[in-house]
C-alpha cells in the first residue's frame, strides 16, 4: 500500500484526449518519460492503424484493428 501511495503523490494528470463521448486523462510519472501509446487520431494519421468492417450486410458486428 505504501508503494501505491508514494506513486499517487508524484503522478501528474496529462492532457485530456477525447473522441465522441469518451475522454481519457493519462497519468504521467516524472521518471516514466512520454507515454508509449498513440491516440487513435495519431495512429490513423501515421498509418499505424486501419479500421474496416469485418462482416457483410447492414449490421457491423465486428471491427478489425
Secondary structure by P-SEA (a helix, b strand, c coil): caaaaaaaaccccccccccccbbbbbbbcccccccccccaaaaaaaccbbbbbcccccccccccc
